Structure formats: structure tokens, C-alpha cells
């Protein structure tokens, strides 16, 4: 929805005029490689998309937060003094969770009317939740700072952390930091090489040179909170604890090299746990090799590493499923596809592929038809640009 349409809907639902309206946005993200490594202190390589959450808002005189969405017939009215009480909402808990953790951190939350518009597909593995969280955090933090006479820019890395905290502690999903970091810190035409151990990062120009990023959504219904995401995280924690017995100086799997893992993997006697850890160790190595390939202009090698990543997520981490595997299998059959892999938590959601510009139309047509024939589902395709992170639109 265009901003003018969102604004018109806000005025229709909340009244008044445009005089005091504020607009905050934050994007979804696609992770090009480095999956299920973030919460293990490893490396990731995400990029912010031009699909985003937009919030049009206006201050209220009372201590109420009123939430609406452009695509939902729902109104949530929350009391600022009871923000801990809304954890079980079907919609609105992510937003109010962010307000709650900011409030606990000392931010002076003000009353707001808020209208949300999302162009990031929900449940598609492109971090619609992180887009909501970061836009919401930026909104409340900006207005709180103004209320208290603070003129310094909002710390966007802090906003990413607040978003993750809300999802972990308020909503109950043990996500890592990657999604919120990419949403907060994205940069147009760049991917982010992020070390999740310490949040050190650098931007890597993404020169696709006649190639496009094509995202395919399985449109399989899933809920990250109901998935086996938390189970995988727990398995990694078990595996790390066993390795740490002989590697006491290590603080997370992301600090363990492939050589160290090979030398000590006998400590992990559960074959399932060992597979989970093996994926994480090798995936970290793939991210490093991917950066080297991009910097050398070797897109063929980058694509090959994407393929290896998906195969590992399928065979070792077991988070793909028939829908994601079918999309990837069909993508790899198209001449002009350099690499294809699932992106996000898995169990449904999306794939990301690097496709020659001249093959994109055929890719969408043939992959879509073959996917529907094999699964009975209709995939959605997005040829997305790489955009900027969270910001206020003046």
C-alpha cells in the first residue's frame, strides 16, 4: 500500500488531519547464507529488502496505545501502565512487547494511535516480525527521547536488541539477533557480514552484475513459535556443552573451528545432536568462503555455497521439508540459476535464489508450475531490491 493510502486510512479510522502524523518504517530481510548460526554466535550474511513495515502514528493525550492494521479488522487498545498483560494476544503482542521492554529499560512510553501496514509476507521466513519490532522500537524510542529533550539519534543497534528481547522474553520465541540487526542496520545495495558473537559487522557491496535475487514463498502455513526452532536451539546448546568439556575457553559454537570440531566431535554421542552441530560449524565456514567469493567476483562459487547450505539444512539440521526442497530442486533445474537455498527458520517459508536476469521470467513460470504440480500449493515470487534499514520518513 502506498504511503498516501495508509495515511488516508489512518485519518479515516482515527480522525483528525495530517498535521501531527509521524511515519516510521523498517524492512524485512533475506539471509543470503548463514542459517541457524546466529543464536550459536556464528556468522550470517543478510540483506534488508525493500518490503517493509510502515507505521503511521500520532500521539494521544492519555496513556493508551491503540493498534490497528491495514489488512486486519482488529483494534487493540492497551494501557501503558499494564504493558505486561498483553503477551497472549493473537495480534499486537509483538508491538506491545517492544513497548514493554523499552519501558523496562527506562524509556517514557507515550500514548499513541498506530496504524501498521506490512508488505513483508507473514510466516514466510523474511522476518516480518523483526520489521514490526524494529519499526515499533524506533517509533517509541524516538518519541520518548523527544519527550525527554534528547536530541541524539536513536541507536539502531540498541533497537535491534530490544526487538530481539521482546521476541525472546515477551512473545516466547528464542530467535537470534540477525533478523532484527538486518532490519535495523540494512543499507541499500549492500549485504551485512555480521559476527553474532559480538555484533561486529561490515557492509559488503552486493554487485549482482546482471543477476537478480529471486525469493519464492512456499505459502505453507507455519508458525515459528510452534515450530521445532526452539528444539534445534536446545540441541545445539547440548552439543556445545559437551564440546566445551575439552574446549573450556570457547563461549559458543561460533568460536569452534572445523578442525577443532573434527578433533572433538566424539564427545557428542547422540548422532542427532552431532548432526546439528556439524551443520553450524560448516555453515560458519561457508559464510566466510562466500564473502571471499563475492569479493573475488566469483558468483558461481557463491551460488555453489548457497546450494551446499541448503543441502546441509536439509540433511543435517532437518528444517526444510517437501515444500522448500521442491522449490530448491526446481530452481536448480533452470539454466541461469547460480544457487538456491531455503532462507529463514525453515519448516516452510521462503527460498532465495541468484538468477541470471535473462532467466528470471522463465524461472518464475517453470518453478511455479512444477511446484504446484508436486505440492498442490501455489508459490509467490518476489524479485526484490536491497534497501535501507529502519528509519523515520520525514
N, C-alpha and C positions, 0 to 999 in steps of 0.2 A: 504494500500500500504506500502511495506517495505521502510525503510529509503533510502536504496541504489537506489530504483526505483524512489523515489521522487527527490533525488539528481541528478540522470541521466536525469530526465525530466527538472529539473531546468537548467542544463547545456545545454540541447538541446534548450530550449526556450530563455535563456538569454546569452548563450555563456560562454567563459572563462573556468577556471578549478576549482578544489575544494579548492584551497589554502585559500581563504578568506571567505569561506562559514560559516555561523552560523546556528544553529538549536535550535529552541525553541518549547516546547510542553506544552499543558495544557489539562486536561481531561474534559469530560462531568461528570455529576453526577446523581445519583439516590437518591431521598429523601425517606428514609425508612418509615418515619412518620412525621407529622407536616406540613400539606399542607395549603397554603394561610394564614399562620400565620406570615411569615417573615416580610411582609410590615405592619403588625399590631404590630410589636415589640414583637413577641412571640418566642416560642421555635421551633427549627427544628432539624432533625437528618439525615443529608445527608451523603453520602459517594462518594468519587471520583471513577470513573470507569477506566478500562484500555482502553476504547475507548477515542480517543483524537483528538485534532487539532495539526498538526505539521506544523511549518513554517520553510522552508529553505530560507535563505536570504543572501544578500550581499550588502555592502554599495555602493552607487553611488557617483560620483564626483559632481553631480548637485543637485538641490533642487526639485527632483521629487521622488514620491513614485509610483512604478509600481506593481500592484497586479495581480496575476494570481491564478488559482486553478487547481488542477489535474483533476477534473471532470467537468470543465466548459470551454466552448470555448469563453472566455471573457477576455479582458485585460482592466484594469482600470489604467489610468495614472493621478496622482493628483499632483497639485502644493502645496508644503509645505506652501507657503505664502497665500494660499487661501483655507485652510482646512475646513472653514465653509461652503463651497459651494457645498458639495457632499452629503447632507442629503437625497436626493431623489433617490439615485442610487438603482437599483434592487439588485445589489451585490457589496459589498465594503463599504457600509455606516457604518457597524459596525466597520470595521477596521479603516477607516478614522475618525470616531467619537472618537475612543480611542486616535488616534494620536492628534486630535484637543483638547481634554480635557487635555491631558498631556502637550501639548504646552501651553495652557492657564494657567496651573499650574507652568510653568517655565521650563519645560524640553526642551532641544535644539534638536528638531527632525531632524534627518539626512535623506538624500536621500537613498532609499533602493529599490532593486529588491526583491520581496517577492512571494514565491510560497506556497500556502496553500493546505494541504491535510487533509480531515476530515473523521474520522471513526465513529464519533458520528452522529446518524441519524438526519437529519434536520427535524424540526417540530414534533419531537417525544416526547417532554417533558423531554429529557435528557440533556438539556442545551447546545446544540451545540453553541448557541450564546455566552454563558458565556465562553466556551472553546476558542472560537475565540478571545473574548475580552481580556481574561487574558493572553493568549499566545502573543497577539499583544502588550498589555501593557508591559509585561515583556521584549519583544524584544526591543521596543523603549526606555524604561527606562534604560535598561542595556547599550545600545549603547550610549544613551545620557550621562549617568554617565561616561562612558569611555572617551567620547569626552571632558568632563569637569574635568577629573582627579579624579573622585570619586571612591574609592575602596571598600566602604562599600557594603554589599549585598543589593540587591533590597528588599524593604519592600513589602512582598507579600500581606499583608492585605491592604496596600495602593493600590496595583494593582487591588485588588478586588473592592475597592471603585471607582477607575477610570473606571473600566468596567461597574459598575452599573450606574455611572454618564453618561457615553456615551450612554447607552441604554435608560436611562430616558430622558436626555436632547437633545441628538442628533438624536437618532432613534425615540423617542417618545413613548416608552413602559415603563410604570410605574412599573417595576419589583422591587422586594425587593433585599436584599443583599445576600440571601442564595446561589443562583446559582454560583455567582462569588466567594464567600467565599469558597465554597466547591471545586471549580475548582482550586483556588489558594492554598488552605491550606490542601488539601487531604493528607492522609497518608495511606500507604499500610496496608491492613487488619484491618483498623480502620474506624469507623464512627465518625462523629463530632457532639457532643452535643453543639449546638450554641444558645446563647441567643441573639436574633436580636436587643434587646433594646440597648445593649452596646457592642456587638461583643465579649463578654466573651465566652470562649469555652474550652472544654476539649475533648481529644480523648478517645473513648470507643472501646477497642479491640472487634472485631466482630468475635467471635469464633462460627462458624456455626455448627461445630461438626457433620459432616455427612449430612449437608443440603447445598443447593445452592440457590443463588439469581438468579431467572429467570425473565427476562424482556421481555414483549410481546408488540410489537408495533402494534397499530390498523391499521397503514398505511392509516388512514383517513387524507386527506389533510386539513391543517388548518394553520392559521397564527395568532400567539399570538397578533400581533398588531391589527388584525381585529376582534379578539375575544371579548368576554364580560369581559375580565380580568379587564380592567380599570373601567368597570361598577361595578364589585364586590368590587373593592378597594374603589370606591366612596361611595358605600352603607355602607361599614364598617366605613368610616370616618363620615358619617351622624349618624350612631348608636353610635359611640364613643362620638361625640359632645353632644348627648342627655344624655348619662350616666354621662358625665363629669359635668353636672349641679349639680349633687348631690355627685359627686366624684371629686372635683376640684383638688385634689392632684395627680390624675392619669394623665399620659402623653400619654398613648396608651392603646389599648385593652389588650396588653400583660401584663399589670400591674394589670388587674382586675381579681380577683379570681372567681371561680364558685359561691361561696356563695355571693359575692358582686353583681355579675350579677343577681342572682336569686332575691336578695332583691330590685334591682333597674330596672329590665327589663320592668316594667310597664311604664317607661319613653319613651320607644320606641313603639309608637303606630302603626307604619307601620309593618304589620306582615312579610313582605318580609325582611325588614331591620333587624328585630328581629331574623329571622332565620339565616341570615348571621352572625350576632354577636354571636349567640348561638353556631354555628359551631366553630368559632375561639376560644371562651372561652373553650369549651370542648376539642378541638383539642390540645390546650396547655396542658391541664391536661393529655391527653392521652400520649403526648410525655414524660412527667415526669414519668408516670406509666410504659412506655415502657423501659426507662432507668433502672428503678428498676427491671423490669422483666429480662432484659438481664443480669444485674449484679448478679441476683439470679440464672441465668442459666435456667430460665423458658421460653423456646422458645414457648411453647403452649400459654402462656399468651401474649407474644409479638405478635404472629400471630392473636390472638383474637382482640387485639387492632388495628392491621392493618385492620382487617375486619370492625371494628366499624368506623374507619377513613373513609373508602370508603363509607360506608352507610351514614355517615353524609355529605360527599361531594356530594353524590347523592341527598339526601333528603332535606338538609338544605342549602347547598351552591349552589346546582344545576349546577355543572360544569362537569358532567360525560357524559351522552349521551348513546345511544344504543350500540355503539361500545365498549366503556370502560366497561359498565355494563355487556355486553355479555362476554367479556374476563374474568372479575372477576367471574361472575356466573359459567362459565365453569371451571375455575381454582378451585373453591371451591368444585366442584364435584369430583375432583381427590383425591383419597386416597393418603395421603402423602403431601398434600398441607396444611401448617400450617396457612397461611394467604395470602390474596391477596387484592391489592388496586390500584387505579389509582395513578400515580405519576406525578408531574409537574402541569402545569396550568389547564389541563383538556381540554374539548371540542375536544377530540381526543388525540393523543399522546400515552403514554405507561402505562402499569400496571407493578407493581413489586410484585413478589410472593416469599415466602420462601417455598422451596420444598425439601422433602427428596431426597437425592442423588439417591436412587434406583428408584424413581418415575419420574425423570426428563424426560427421553425419552418418557414415556407414556404421561406425561403432555403435552409435545410439540406436540405430534401426535394427541391426542384426543382434546385438546383445540383448536388446529389449524383447525382440520376438522370441529368441531362443530361451531366454529366462522365463518368459510367461509360459511357453510350451512345456518347460520342465518342472515348474513350480506352481503354476496356476496363479501366480501373483504378477502384478504389473509394476515394473520398476519405474522410478522417477530419475531423471538425469539432469545434472546441473553442470554447465560449463562456467566455472566461477573464476572471477578475478581475485587477486590477493590484495586485501585492503588494509586500512589502518585500524588501530585498536580503539579502546573506549575513549570517548571524548564528549564534550558538550558542543552542540551545534548552536552557534550564535546567530 
